[in-house]
Amino acid sequence: MPQRNFVILLVALAAAFACYVRGEQDPYARYVARSFGEIESGALVRVPNEELFNSALEAMVDLLHQRGDEHSQFIPSDDADSYQTEMRQQFGGIGVRIRFLGNPPELTVVGAPNRGSPAARADIRANDRLLKIDGQSTVDMNMTEVLHLMRGQPGEMLKLLIRHTNVDHPEVKELVREVITVDSILGDRRSADGGWEYRLQSDPRIAQVRVTTFGNKTADELEHVLTRLTSEGVEAVVLDLRDDAGGSLDAAVAICDMLLPGRKQIVETRGRDDVLDQQYVSSGRGKFAKLPLAVLVNSGSASASEIVAACLQDNDRAVVFGERSYGKGTVQKLIPVESGHSLLKLTSAKYRRPNGKNIQRMPNANGQEDWGVSPNSGREVPLSDDEVKAYKRYRSVRDLWGEPPQELLADGDTEESDANVVDSVAEADFVDRPLDAAREYLQSILDGKKSA
């Protein structure tokens, strides 16, 4: 029997034993265990144990969805590793950003490789074409297939066939994968060396600090970035939480703690039957409790993003700009299943912001109901659908290149998704109105201090 099937069988047996032990209290657990065994051993149609197991978990989660819990999720083994990679913020790789560009599309290195990465040491350059990965042609590959080949265990060898810009003959590069850290704290635009520029070009006293997810390293990242920026003379920060779908509750609490004075309520969580689970209060050790702040949110800001925005707003620590957030007021815990090969993301609590409200947007909620985190009065900056599309294209360019090189723009037509990215350079006059509103607010604070 293959080792993986043996592990699954052991898990099933352990579950059956647990169900047997619990049977006196809950006979349905015993019924499930017996049914699993009967299907596994006696059904006319042979179904692998893993598929039976996955189907059972998915059906139970689907029932939670039907009862109003839209955020619980079963994550099967095929997807669990990528999900945990996002939370851990690291993977085994070589340190490049890649896109399909050109006509016909070719797999292309976008911007400079990460500083100190295997790719940088191997002299892989911006705009290099990746023709083969471990002997497999990248022609007709999709990005999922590419990432599966590019990533792997640190210490493993990776062989690439690449072609430099304006060089006719391709070159073989042999690299060893290393642990690559995924940044969750980003700046306004990429610098020439692949790093981040945080200071706004329109006012270097102010930095735009974007939080893209709340992972295991996010709070430490933010502390490091703010420490460096304030030491370099930055006087105020726009904390940009737009399109951040959330993540770790602990990361959200830690970020609030570093931005608040002591004894301020951050958030509280409540479990089944509204029983108080945990209250989080600031410790008073926040290094940046007096740093002038503005917060940006939009409809893509959810969960941990909303915890931070609501906490800073309710404690009068920051003014919130933009559009109303998503409205996800529940907390999920991540439960390893199959010895960690798969995951159960289970809604276990709801949270309340410091003013006592739960921000959860219920099914069929309308625009007049009180959910999500809304901008402060007079600080709403709604965007039209066309503005949202233009913003996403503008943001993609600044995240990938800062300013894309002219030789890349001369490649001609590209795939549709990348054409949008490249063509957005033509939108050089794009105005990020929510960011400008936050900047002007912070400028008034800084200028007021100066005149006083």
N, C-alpha and C positions, 0 to 999 in steps of 0.2 A: 504494500500500500504506500503511495507517495506520502512524503512527510507532511505536506500541507493538509491532505485529506485526513491523515492520522490526527493532526492537531485539531481539525474541525470536529472529528469524531469525539475526541477527548472533551472539547468544549461542550458538545451536545450532551455527552454523558454527565459532565459536571452540572450542566443546567438541569438535566433530568433528576440528578440526585438532589439538587437544591429545591427543585419543585416538589420532590418526594418529602423532603424535610418540612417544607412549608405546607404540605398538603392538608394537614389537620386544620390550619388556619384558613387556607384558601384552596379549596378543592379544584378550582379552575387551573391553577398552576400544575396540578397533577394531571388534569385532563390534557393540557397542552403537551406535557412531556410524553404521555402515552400515545397521543395522536402522532407526534413526531416519529416515535419509534415504529408505530404501525405503518406509516407511510414509507418510512425509510426501508423497512424490511419486507413489506408485503404488497405494496402498490404495484399494479400491473405495469404502469409506466415508471421506468426507473428515472429518478431525478437525483442529481448530485446533492449531497448533504449541504454544501455551501449555498446552492440555489434555494433549497428549502428554508435554510436559516435566514438568508437575505429577504426572501419573500415574506416570512413571518414578521421580521422586524419592520419592513416597509409597510405591511398591512396595519400593524399597531400604530405606527407613526401617522399613517393616513387617517386613522380614526381620531387621533389627537387634532389633526388639521380640521376634520369635520366638526369637532367640538369647539373650534375657535382658536386653537393654538397653531398659528401658521408658521412658527419659527423652529419647532422641533424638527429634527432631520436625522435619518439614518445615513451614514456615510460608509459605503462598502469599501472593501479592501483596495479596489482599483483606484479609488479617489482619496483614500485616507492620507496617503503620504503627501500628496500635493496640498491638502488642507492643512496638515501639521506643519509643512514647510512654510506656509503663509504665517502661521502663528509663531513659529520659531524664528522666522525671518532669516533663514539661512539654508543653503543647499550646497551640494558638491558641484562645482562648475569651474569656468575659466575666467569669468568676469567681463563679458561683453553684452551689449544690447544689440538685438538683431531684428530686422524686418525684411519682408520681401519687397524689393523695389526694382524699378526698371521695366522695360518691355522688350522681350518677355521678362517676367519677374525673376529676380535672382536674390538669394539669401544674402543680405548685406549687413555689415557691421555699422551700426549707427553711433556716431560720436566716438570719442576716445575710449579705449577699454578702461576699466577701473584701475586706479593707481595701485601699483604693487601687485597686480593680479598676474596669473599665469599668462593671460593673453598679452598684457603689457610687456612682460619680460620676453615673450616670444616675438615681439615686434609686429604683432597684429595691429592694423591701423584702421582709422575711420574710413569707411567706404570700401573696405576689402570685401570681395565676394567669396562666400563659402561654397565651394563647388561640391565637395564630398565630406561626409562625416563618417569616420571609421569605414571608409571604402564605399559607402552608400551615396549615390548621387542625390543631391537636394532638389533636382528638377521634379516637379509634380508633388513634392512633399507639402504637407500643411504644417502649421506652426506647432500643433500638438506633437506630431511625429518628430519635428526638429528638436523640441525641448526634451523629449524622451531620450533622444540620442546624445544631446549635448550635456545633460545633467547625469550625475552618477555619484558613486561613493568617492569621497576625498581619497587621494592616493592612486586612483585608477588612471590609466593612460587614455588619452583622447588623440586621435590622429585626424587632422584636417587638411584638405586640399584647398588652398586659397589662391586668389588672384588679386594682386595689388592694383590700384587705379593706375591707368596708363602703362601697365606692364603686360606684355603679351603672354608670357609663359607663367603658368601656375606654379605654386611652391607648396611642398608638404611641410606641415608643422606638427610636431609631436609635443603634446603638453600633458602635464599631470594635473588632474583636477584637485582643487583646494576648496576649503570652506569659503563660500561667498556669502557675505552678509547683505541682506536686502534692506535698504534704507526705508524707513517709514516717515522720516522727517525730511522734507524737501524744501527747496528754496524757490525763488522767483523764476530762475532760468539756469540752464547748464552753462558752466564756464568752458573755456577752450580745452582744459585738461580733463573734462568729464566730471568735475566737482560741481558744487552748487554756489550760486550767487544769491544771497538772501536779501541784501539791501535793495530797496527800490531805486530804480534809475531816476525817478522823479524826485526823490527825497532820501538820500542815503542815511538820514537819521533814523529812518523807519525800515524795519525788516519784515518781509513776508515769510512766515514760517508755516508750511503746509504739513498737516498730519494726514497721511493717506490710509493708515490703518492703526489699530491699537494692538500691537503684538507684544511679545515678551521683552523686547528691547526698546520699545518706543519711549518709555519714560526716561531711561538713561540717555537715549539719543537726544531727546529734547533738552535735558539738563546740560548736556555737553554743548549743544548748539547755542543755547541761550548764554551759557557761561562765556563762550568765545565771542559771541556778538556783542555782549555788553562790555566785555573787556576791550573790544575794538571801537567802542564809542557809540554803538546803537542805543538809542534812547527810548524807543517804543516798538511794539511788535503787533502786527496783524496776524492773529492765530487763525489760519484758514482751514476750516473743517469741511469745506464743500466736497461732496461726493465721497466722503469717508463713511463707509457702511458700518464701522464699529470694530468690535473685537473684544479684547480682554477688559473686564470690569476693573481688575486690579490696576491695569495701566491707566485707565481713566481716573481712578481715585488718586494714584500717585501723581499724575499731572496736575490735578486740582490742588493737591497738597502743596506742590512747589510754587503755586501761583497765589495762594491764599494766606492771610494772617491766621493766627491760631484760633481754635475753638469755633470754627465756622462749619456748619453742616454741609457735607458734600453730597451725600445721597443716602437713602435707606432702602433696603430690600425687604420684601414681604413674601412669604410663601403661601401655601394652600390655606384657604379660609382667612386670608389677610393677616396671618400671624407674623409679627415682627421677626425678621431673621437677623439683620445686621444693620447697624448705624455706623456711618463713616463720618468722622469729624476731623478737620484739619489739625495737624500736630503743632503748627507754629514754627516749624523748621523750614518753611518755604523760602528759598533763596531769592525768589523773584516776586515777592508779595507786593512790591511797590512799582513794578515795571508797568508803565501805561500799556493797556491792552485794548484791542478791538477784536471781535470774533466774527467770522464769516460762516454762514450756514446756507444750505439750499435743500431741495427736496431729496437729494441723495445723502444727506447727513443723517445717520441713524445710530441708535443704540449707544455705544460708548461716546460717540461724538455728541449726542444729545445730552448725555450725563454731564459732560464737560461744559457745553454751552449753557445748559440750564443752571448748573452750579455757579458759574461765573456771573451769569445774569442775576440770579436771585440774591446773591451776596453783594450786588452792586460793585463787583470787581471789574466787570467789562461790559461794554455796550455791544449788542449783537446786531449785525447787519445782514441784509440779503433777503432770503425767502424762507417761508416756514419749512421746518425739517420734516423728515419722513414720518415720525411718530411710532417708534418701536420702544415700548416701555417695559420689556421683559428681559430676563436674564437667562442665558442657557449655560448649563454645565456640560463639559465634554467627558463622556464616559467611555473608556477603552473597552471594546468588545473583541472577542476572538484573540485574547492576549495582546490587544492593541493593534491587530491587523485592520480592524474596522472600528468605527466610532459611532456612538449615539450622542447626538447633540440634543439635549433634553431641556425644555423650558422648565425651570425649577422655581422661579421667583419673578416678581414684578418689582420695579423700583419706583420710588417717589422722589421727585426733585425737592430741594430745600423748602419750597413754598407749600409742600404737602401734596401737590398734584401728581397724578400718573399721566404721562404724556401719550400713552398707548392710543393709536388710531384704530378704532374698532372697524370691523367689516361694514361696508356701506356708510361709513361716516361721511358727512358733508363738510363743506368748507366753513360753515358757520360754527361748527362744534369746536370745543377747546381740546386740541390734541397737538402733539409736537412741540417744538420750541419756535416761537415766533420772534422776529426781530423786535427790538425796542420800538416804541411808538415814534413814528417819523423816520425810522431808519430802514424801512422796507425798500428794497431795490428789486422789483420784479423784472424778469427777463422774458422777452418773447421767445417763441420756439426757434426763430432764426438766430436770435442772439445766443441761445443755448448751444446751437450747433456751431456757430462761429467761435464761441468760447472754447468748446472742446477741441476744435481744430487748432486754435491759437495755443491752447495749453499743451497739446501734443508736441507741437514744434518746439516750444521752449523747454519741455521736459527731455526731448530726445537730443536736440542739437544746441539749444540756445538760439543760434542762427544757423540754418542749414547751409552747407557749402554750395557755392554756385555750380560746381561740377556735378553735384547730385541733382540740382534742379534742371540741368541740361540733359538729363538722361531721357527725357521724353515722357510718354504715358506710363502710368504705373497701375497696379491693381487699384480697385476703387477705394479701399480703405486707406491705402497709402497715398493715393492721389489726393484725398482730402487733407492728409497731413502736409504734404508738400505744397499743394496749392494754397494752403492757408497763409503761406508767406506773403501772398498777394494782399492779405488782409493786415498789412502792417499798420494800418490806421485803426485796428480794432481797439475799442476802449472797454476795459474791464470795469464797468460802472460800480459794482459792489465794492471792489477793491479801492477804487478812487474815493468812494464815500467814506470808507474806513480810514483811508489815508488822510483825508481832509479833517476828519474828527480828531485824529491823533495830532495832526499839525496844529490844530487850535489849542490842544492841551500843551504841547511843547512851546508854542509861541506865547501862550499865556504865562507859562512859568518864566520864560525869558523876560517878558515885559514887567512881571511882578518883581 
